Each structure stands twice: as C-alpha cells, then as structure tokens.
C-alpha cells in the first residue's frame, strides 16, 4: 500500500471515534454551513468543473458521461439543498432497534452505531462527493473519497470547501478526504485496507463495480448498474403507459434509473405498440430490437439489438423494445437480463400487478409509475449514497440507516451467569 493512501486511511481511522460522538446539533450545523459555503462559492466550483469538462471533451467522453460530470449554479444549489435535507432528517445514531429486560433484571438493547471509516469509489459525478460527505457525517462516519480523474478538479474544489467548513466548526479536516486519482493503484489500496477502512461502496459503471466487489478485502456494499425494464400490459391505459415510458427514458437518460428496455404485451394491438415506439422516436430516441419483428407492425428506423444491449445500460437516448407473451413473458425476460435495480409495469388488471410485484426480483418495483422514481430524494432520504442491488445489509436507495451498524448494550448490576 502506498504511503499516501495508507497515511490518509490512518488519519481517517484516528478521527473516526470523535466523529462518532458528535451531537446531532453539531452535525446539523456543519451540514447547513457546508450548504451555504457551496452556494457562496458556486462560481469557483463551476470554474474547476469547466476544466474537467474541457478535458473530458478532448478525450472524447460520451455525452452521457459529460452530463453526469457537468455542474452549474442550479446543480450546485440542488447539491446544497440535499445537504440541508440531510440535516433535517432524524439522526440514526443511538436509535434503539429493539430491547427487553430479562427475568433476572438485566436490560439489553440493540442500538445503531456508525460504520466507522467509509470508502467511496465513484466515477465522473462530483455531486457524489458532497452527498457522500453529508450522509457520512450525519451517520457519524468518516469519508475517504476516491473520485475519478475525469472529475479531479471539481472534486478537489468541493472537498476543500467541505474541509474548510469542518475546520470552522472545530473539527479535523480528515473527517473527509480525497484520495489520489492518478492511477488505479489508489483504488486497489483503499479496498484492501483492512483494519483501517470499515466499508467500501463503489458507485459507477459495471466495470468499476465488478472490479471493486471482486478484488476488495474490505467489506463492500454493491451499488449496481440499472438495466431497468418497463412492461406495458394489454390492460394498461395506453396514454399513461406512453407517458411513463417516455419519462423513464428521456427525463435524464444518463442516470441509473433510466428505462433501458420496453416490453410490450403480445396481446396489445400493433397500432398501440406503434404508438409507444413513435412517441419515443418523436423525442429523439433510437429504437433497438428485432428489426424484422418491429417492422412487421410498422416501426421504421430501428437498429438490430445486440446480445450485449439487451443486458446492459445505454445511458443515452437509445432503448430496446421487445414483444413478450403477457406478464409471464415479461417476468421471464426481466429475470434473464435484469441487474436487479428497478423494474416497472403499466397495467390496470389487479392480478397482473400483484403477480409482477411478487415475482420480479429487483430492489424497486414500480406499479404504474416511471422507473425514474427510484431515487433517495424521492424516497424522503435527502441525498443517497447509492442504490444497492445486493440483498444483504441494504437494498435499494441507501441513506442514513444503511450507513450504520448495530451494537448490543447489556446492563446488569453484578450479574453472573450460572
């Protein structure tokens, strides 16, 4: 392990106990001040971000990634507002989950405690820098942040402002630290720093997430990619279905909750299927699928879908379209290709909705709602640290409770066990 990463991890471990003991009022004051500080220095942040955008464009970065990277005054205001929302949320630290008194008079209770040192590995999105800081602080954790080289100037500007806010409130700057991003070695060193780092959360593309989960010796929480499907049943209100499909795809194509595949019921009339596709094409979306099948019911300008496209995110104005044999066929298709993020359905048949909700295996299932709703802010969490697609510890959007562990506190009065 390099001296740089090791020294930063040691510094984080050293300040973790004091961070865990912070009062709710102190944490909230820091979060509110950090939000004000970001807005007051928005132009400074935007200038740093422009350097990253220019470098990204020169390297041929995709439009989807440039969109994730970009900051302006409006987005900075939104990031700051996320910190304020986190400040308004209940503090999970010390929350009693369960407890009881034994017959011998001993009391026991299970309470939430911080995880400790939280490592984040993420790509392009500088808003994650602030979200991770806010959620880590409110849950009593210390943050070690390893952003991507593509956002290095943006992240450096943000972390400097956050560290200054901490110092202004009597806390060590090491409560949040930015790791070097000039090589992948810092990722490998972070995710193998057992004894110094308590958890690592990867957030980004499939390659990044798989590499972290596969190579880490530190416990990880997997935040998965979003190959999200939306099924339109023959019983659906077609106008509402079209609105949900278009919203899920075009609201913000570069995010993980964007709809990437539309599944249409074979029992739906070809004219109705064509309306769905035409609405997407009018919004500039390129249709991928079985071209011969699509053309048989009037679709023009479609592109033959590859096996890889059925199984992965586009993160752009592209979408796969397939005809399936009812809700059963939709569930089978989703089981084959889903990443377990978010799956949606449009239907008016209550039995169809119930079956879809029961049988689809995903972190979020949307019944007559766009996939775009899978978001920590929408769920009332303020900011989110990521959307977990694993099944242990946390699943779905993760925020404050998911960044805690528990301890049992047992109190007696000199009791001994027979």
C-alpha positions in Angstrom: 0.0 0.0 0.0 1.4 3.4 -0.9 2.3 5.8 1.9 -0.3 8.3 0.6 -3.3 6.1 0.8 -2.1 4.4 4.0 -1.5 7.8 5.7 -4.9 9.1 4.7 -6.6 5.9 5.9 -4.7 6.1 9.2 -5.8 9.7 9.6 -9.4 8.8 8.9 -9.3 6.0 11.5 -7.8 8.3 14.1 -10.7 10.8 13.8 -13.4 8.3 13.5 -14.1 7.9 17.3 -14.6 11.7 17.7 -16.8 11.9 14.6 -19.0 9.1 16.0 -19.5 11.0 19.2 -20.7 14.3 17.5 -24.1 15.5 18.7 -26.9 15.8 16.3 -27.0 19.6 16.7 -23.3 19.9 15.8 -23.6 17.7 12.8 -26.6 19.6 11.5 -24.9 23.0 12.0 -21.9 21.7 9.9 -24.2 20.5 7.1 -26.2 23.7 7.0 -22.9 25.7 6.9 -21.5 23.5 4.2 -24.6 24.0 2.1 -24.2 27.8 2.4 -20.5 27.6 1.7 -21.1 25.7 -1.6 -23.6 28.2 -2.8 -21.4 31.1 -1.8 -18.5 29.7 -3.8 -20.6 28.3 -6.8 -18.5 30.2 -9.4 -15.3 28.8 -8.0 -16.7 25.3 -8.3 -18.0 25.9 -11.8 -14.6 27.2 -12.9 -13.0 24.0 -11.7 -15.7 21.9 -13.3 -15.1 23.6 -16.7 -11.5 22.4 -16.6 -12.8 18.8 -16.2 -15.4 19.2 -18.9 -12.9 20.6 -21.3 -10.5 17.7 -20.6 -13.4 15.2 -21.0 -14.4 16.6 -24.3 -10.8 16.5 -25.5 -10.7 12.8 -24.6 -13.9 12.1 -26.4 -16.0 11.4 -23.3 -19.6 10.4 -24.2 -22.4 12.9 -23.8 -23.9 10.8 -21.1 -20.7 11.0 -19.0 -20.3 14.7 -19.7 -23.9 15.2 -18.4 -23.0 13.3 -15.2 -19.9 15.4 -14.8 -21.4 18.9 -15.5 -22.1 21.4 -12.7 -23.7 24.8 -12.9 -25.2 27.1 -10.4 -28.5 25.3 -10.5 -27.0 21.9 -9.9 -24.8 23.3 -7.1 -27.9 24.7 -5.5 -29.5 21.3 -5.7 -26.5 19.7 -4.1 -26.6 22.2 -1.3 -30.3 21.6 -0.8 -29.5 17.9 -0.5 -27.2 18.7 2.5 -30.0 20.8 4.1 -32.4 17.9 3.7 -30.0 15.5 5.3 -29.7 18.0 8.2 -33.4 17.9 8.6 -33.5 14.1 8.8 -33.6 12.1 12.0 -30.2 11.1 13.3 -29.9 7.3 13.2 -27.0 7.1 15.6 -28.2 5.8 19.0 -31.6 4.7 17.7 -32.8 1.7 19.7 -34.0 -1.0 17.4 -35.1 -3.5 20.0 -34.5 -4.4 23.6 -36.0 -6.1 26.7 -35.4 -6.8 30.3 -34.5 -10.4 31.3 -36.2 -12.2 34.3 -33.0 -11.6 36.3 -33.3 -7.8 35.9 -30.6 -7.3 33.2 -31.5 -5.0 30.4 -30.4 -5.3 26.8 -30.9 -3.1 23.8 -29.7 -3.0 20.2 -28.7 0.5 19.0 -27.5 1.9 15.8 -23.8 3.0 15.6 -21.6 4.4 12.8 -19.8 2.0 10.5 -16.6 4.0 11.0 -14.4 4.8 8.0 -16.4 4.7 4.8 -14.6 4.5 1.5 -16.3 5.6 -1.7 -15.1 4.8 -5.2 -17.1 6.6 -7.9 -17.0 7.9 -11.5 -17.5 11.3 -13.0 -20.3 12.6 -10.8 -19.0 15.3 -8.5 -22.3 15.6 -6.7 -21.5 12.2 -5.1 -18.6 13.9 -3.4 -21.0 16.1 -1.4 -23.7 13.5 -1.0 -21.2 11.1 0.5 -19.8 13.7 2.9 -23.2 14.7 4.1 -24.6 11.2 4.7 -21.3 10.0 6.2 -21.2 12.9 8.7 -24.8 12.7 9.7 -24.4 9.0 10.4 -21.2 9.6 12.3 -18.8 8.2 9.7 -15.6 9.5 8.2 -15.4 9.6 4.4 -12.5 8.5 2.2 -13.4 9.6 -1.3 -11.8 8.2 -4.4 -13.4 10.0 -7.3 -12.4 9.6 -11.0 -9.7 11.5 -12.7 -12.3 13.0 -15.0 -13.7 15.0 -12.1 -10.5 15.7 -10.3 -10.7 19.5 -10.3 -14.3 19.6 -9.4 -13.9 17.1 -6.5 -10.8 19.0 -5.2 -12.7 22.3 -5.1 -15.7 20.7 -3.4 -13.6 18.8 -0.8 -11.5 21.9 0.0 -14.8 23.8 0.8 -16.1 21.0 2.9 -12.9 20.7 4.8 -12.8 24.4 5.5 -16.4 24.2 6.9 -15.3 21.4 9.2 -12.3 23.4 10.4 -14.6 26.4 11.0 -16.7 24.2 13.3 -13.7 22.8 15.3 -13.4 19.5 13.5 -10.3 18.0 11.9 -10.2 18.3 8.1 -9.6 14.5 8.0 -13.3 13.9 8.5 -13.5 14.0 4.7 -10.5 13.3 2.5 -10.0 13.0 -1.2 -7.7 10.2 -2.4 -5.3 10.5 -5.3 -6.9 9.5 -8.7 -3.9 9.5 -11.0 -3.8 5.7 -11.1 -5.9 2.7 -10.3 -3.5 1.8 -7.5 -5.3 4.0 -5.1 -8.5 2.1 -5.6 -6.8 -1.2 -5.0 -5.1 0.1 -1.9 -8.3 1.6 -0.5 -10.3 -1.6 -1.0 -7.6 -3.8 0.6 -7.0 -1.5 3.7 -8.5 -4.0 6.2 -8.3 -2.7 9.7 -8.3 0.9 8.6 -11.4 1.1 6.3 -14.6 -0.4 7.6 -16.7 -0.4 4.4 -16.3 0.5 0.7 -19.1 1.5 -1.6 -18.5 1.5 -5.3 -20.7 3.7 -7.5 -20.4 3.8 -11.2 -20.4 1.6 -14.3 -20.5 -2.2 -14.3 -16.7 -2.5 -14.8 -15.9 -0.4 -11.8 -18.4 -2.1 -9.5 -17.3 -5.6 -10.5 -13.7 -4.8 -10.1 -14.2 -3.4 -6.5 -16.5 -6.2 -5.4 -14.2 -8.9 -6.9 -10.9 -7.5 -5.5 -11.9 -6.0 -2.2 -10.8 -7.5 1.1 -12.7 -4.7 2.9 -16.5 -5.3 3.2 -18.3 -3.8 0.3 -21.9 -2.7 -0.4 -22.6 -3.2 -4.1 -24.5 -0.5 -5.9 -25.5 -2.0 -9.2 -26.0 -0.7 -12.7 -29.5 -0.1 -13.8 -30.7 -2.1 -16.8 -34.3 -1.1 -16.0 -37.3 -2.5 -17.8 -40.8 -1.2 -18.3 -43.6 -3.7 -19.2 -46.8 -2.5 -20.9 -49.6 -4.9 -20.3 -52.6 -5.3 -22.6 -54.8 -4.0 -19.8 -52.8 -0.7 -19.5 -54.1 2.8 -20.0 -52.0 3.3 -23.2 -51.8 7.1 -22.8 -50.5 6.8 -19.3 -48.1 4.0 -20.3 -46.6 6.1 -23.0 -46.1 9.0 -20.6 -44.3 6.7 -18.1 -42.1 5.1 -20.8 -41.1 8.4 -22.2 -40.4 9.9 -18.8 -38.3 6.9 -17.7 -36.2 7.1 -20.9 -35.9 10.8 -21.6 -36.1 12.6 -18.3 -32.4 12.1 -17.7 -31.0 9.2 -19.9 -27.6 9.1 -18.2 -28.8 8.1 -14.8 -29.1 4.5 -13.4 -32.9 4.6 -13.0 -33.5 5.4 -16.7 -35.7 2.9 -18.6 -33.4 0.9 -21.0 -35.9 -1.7 -22.3 -39.6 -1.5 -23.1 -41.5 -4.9 -23.1 -44.9 -4.8 -24.8 -47.6 -7.4 -24.4 -48.2 -9.5 -27.5 -51.9 -9.1 -26.8 -51.5 -5.4 -27.3 -52.8 -4.3 -30.8 -49.9 -3.5 -33.2 -51.3 0.1 -33.6 -50.9 0.6 -29.8 -47.4 -0.8 -29.8 -46.5 1.5 -32.6 -47.8 4.5 -30.6 -45.4 3.7 -27.8 -42.4 3.5 -30.2 -43.5 6.6 -32.2 -43.7 8.6 -29.0 -40.2 7.6 -28.1 -38.9 8.4 -31.7 -40.5 11.8 -31.6 -38.4 12.6 -28.6 -35.2 11.6 -30.4 -34.9 8.0 -29.0 -33.3 5.4 -31.2 -35.1 2.0 -31.1 -33.1 -1.2 -30.8 -34.6 -4.7 -31.2 -35.6 -7.4 -33.6 -35.8 -5.2 -36.7 -37.9 -7.7 -38.7 -40.4 -8.0 -35.9 -40.6 -4.3 -35.3 -41.1 -3.5 -39.0 -43.9 -6.1 -39.1 -46.0 -3.7 -37.1 -44.9 -0.5 -38.7 -41.8 0.6 -36.9 -39.2 2.3 -39.2 -35.6 3.3 -38.5 -35.0 0.6 -35.8 -31.5 -0.8 -35.2 -30.8 -4.5 -34.7 -30.1 -5.1 -31.0 -27.0 -7.0 -29.9 -26.9 -9.5 -27.1 -24.9 -7.1 -25.1 -27.5 -4.3 -25.5 -30.3 -6.4 -24.0 -28.2 -6.9 -20.9 -26.7 -3.5 -20.3 -27.3 0.2 -19.8 -27.4 2.6 -22.8 -27.3 5.7 -20.6 -28.3 7.6 -23.8 -31.3 8.3 -26.0 -31.4 4.6 -27.0 -33.8 1.9 -25.9 -34.5 -1.8 -26.6 -38.1 -2.8 -27.5 -39.4 -6.4 -27.4 -42.7 -8.1 -27.6 -43.4 -10.6 -24.8 -46.1 -13.2 -24.1 -48.0 -11.3 -21.3 -46.8 -10.7 -17.8 -45.3 -14.1 -17.6 -43.1 -13.4 -20.6 -42.1 -10.0 -19.2 -41.1 -11.6 -15.9 -39.0 -14.2 -17.7 -37.3 -11.6 -19.9 -36.5 -9.4 -16.8 -35.2 -12.4 -14.9 -32.8 -13.1 -17.7 -31.5 -9.6 -18.3 -32.2 -7.5 -15.2 -29.5 -6.1 -13.0 -31.9 -6.1 -10.1 -32.2 -2.3 -9.9 -35.7 -1.1 -10.9 -38.5 -2.7 -12.9 -41.8 -1.1 -13.9 -45.2 -2.1 -15.2 -48.2 -0.3 -16.7 -51.4 -2.3 -16.1 -55.0 -1.9 -14.9 -55.5 -5.6 -14.1 -55.0 -6.1 -10.4 -53.9 -9.7 -10.7 -51.3 -8.8 -13.3 -49.9 -6.0 -11.0 -49.9 -8.4 -8.0 -48.0 -11.1 -9.9 -45.4 -8.6 -11.2 -44.8 -7.2 -7.7 -44.5 -10.7 -6.2 -42.3 -12.4 -8.9 -40.0 -9.7 -10.1 -36.7 -9.8 -8.2 -35.4 -6.2 -8.0 -34.6 -3.6 -5.4 -37.5 -1.5 -6.6 -40.7 -2.4 -8.4 -42.8 0.4 -9.9 -46.5 -0.3 -10.4 -48.0 2.3 -12.8 -45.1 4.6 -12.2 -42.0 5.6 -14.1 -38.6 4.0 -13.2 -37.3 7.5 -12.6 -38.8 7.5 -9.1 -36.1 5.2 -7.7 -34.1 7.9 -6.0 -33.2 8.6 -2.4 -34.5 12.1 -2.5 -37.9 10.9 -3.8 -37.9 8.3 -1.1 -37.5 11.0 1.6 -33.9 10.2 2.3 -32.4 13.6 1.3 -29.3 12.6 -0.6 -28.4 9.0 -1.3 -25.1 7.2 -1.1 -26.1 4.8 -3.9 -28.7 2.3 -4.9 -27.9 -1.2 -3.6 -28.8 -4.2 -5.8 -27.4 -6.7 -3.3 -29.6 -8.4 -0.7 -27.5 -8.3 2.4 -27.4 -5.3 4.8 -29.0 -2.9 2.4 -31.1 -2.9 -0.8 -32.4 -0.1 -2.9 -31.6 3.6 -2.3 -29.3 3.9 0.7 -29.0 6.8 3.1 -28.6 7.3 6.8 -29.8 4.0 8.4 -27.9 1.9 5.8 -24.6 3.7 6.8 -24.9 2.3 10.4 -24.3 -1.0 12.0 -25.6 -2.0 15.5 -24.2 -2.9 18.8 -25.9 -4.7 21.8 -25.6 -2.9 25.1 -26.3 -5.1 28.1 -26.6 -3.7 31.6 -26.6 -5.6 34.8 -25.8 -5.0 38.5 -23.0 -7.5 39.1 -24.8 -10.4 37.4 -23.0 -13.7 36.8 -24.3 -16.5 34.5 -25.0 -19.8 36.2 
